[in-house]
């Protein structure tokens, strides 16, 4: 199966030169996704940012023919360790039954308004 580039419509995709997701064969790699909503707004609330990130990721996965059930690896990045208690239950809502391998990192993001970023890898044999 040929490589497919999945776009979400973010202006950053063309400017920076990346795809929201790349699907090739049984694999789908979804780029780090922050909490902008469909209108390009970034809410201040970290929980809303996490939910928005998952909505964008879901759309990318589905566009490539995958679902959250196919996710085998997740990288979570939060910009402040105080957010961990807020976002981990949301992570559990999405992946509690799927239980992919995951890493949670506390690090600064490129815009100080960004509080959470999620990157996933999916595999479907």
N, C-alpha and C positions, 0 to 999 in steps of 0.2 A: 504494500500500500504506500503511495507516495506521501511525502511530507506535506502536512496541511498547516497553514498559519492561520490562527484564529485571532480576530481583532474584536475589541470591545467598543471601539469608537473613541477611546481616550486620545486626546491630542498629543499626549506624550509618546504614544506608540510610534508615530512617524518622526517626531522631533528627535527622540532619543534613539530610535531604531530598534524596537523590540516588538514582539507579538505578545498578546495577552496569554496565548497558549500555543504550543507546538505539539501536534499529534503526528506520530509516525509509528506505523505498525501497531503493536499492542500498547504503546506508551502514549501518555499525554502529560506534558510538562506545563504547568500553569505558573506564570511569572508571579513574583511577589505582588500582592494586591492589597492596597490600602482602602480606607473607608469612604471614598467618595460615593455619593449616591448617583442615581441614573441621570440627574440633572447637573452633575458636576459640582455639587455642594459637598463640603466636608463638615459634618456636624462636630460639635465640640465634645459630645458624649462618647466615651470610649466604647461603650456597649453598642451604640448605634453604628460606630465605625466598624466594629467587628462584624455585625450583622450585614452591613453594606458590603464588606469585603467578601463574605460568604455568598451573598447574592450574585456578585460579579463572577466569583469563581464557579458557582453553579451554572451560570449562563455559559461560561467558557467551556466547561466540561460537557454540557449538553450539546453545545454547538459542534463539538468534536465527536459526539456519540458516546460519551462517558457519563458517569454519575459519581456522586460522593461515595457510593459503595465500592467503586473501583480505586479509590485513593489508598495508596500504600505508604506514602511518606508525606509528612507535613512539617514545615518550618514556621514557627510563630515568632514574631518579633514584637515586643512591646517597648515603648520608649521610657517607661517608668515602672519599676517593680511594684508600685502601689496598684497598678492596673491588673496585675495577675489575678487577684481575687475576683475582680469584676468579669474578666473575659474567659477564665477557664471554664465556668459553667456553660458559657455559650459554645466553647469548643466542644464540650461534652454533649451538648444538644445535637451537634452536627455529627460528631464522630464517636460518641459513646459506645455504640454497638459495633462500629466498624473497626475501631482501635488500630489505626495505622501507626507505624513508627513515627515518632515526633520529637522535635527539639523546640524548646522555648528559650529564646534569647532576649535579654534586656539590653537595648542599644538605642542610640540616637537614630532618628530617621531624617530624611533629607529636608523635611519641612517640619518645623516645630509644632505645627498644628496636628500632624499625623501622630497617632497614638498606638496604632496596631497595624501590622502587615502580616499577611498569610501567603505562603507559597505551598503548592501541592504538586505531587507526582502521582499519576494514576496509571494503573496497569490492568489490561483486560486481555487475557490470553485468547 
